[in-house]
Amino acid sequence: MLGMSKALALTHNYAAQSVETIRCAIVLSCGVALIAAGQALPF
């Protein structure tokens, strides 16, 4: 039983880290897209 709870805790931790990594990637890609669009626009 202890092994199962440890595995669940590790899985939960890994899932939380993946969500944070995906969120960071989305925010960074949006920022890059805004910077690229700002350089392409004359104003």
Beta strands, then each sheet from edge to edge (+ up, - down):
end
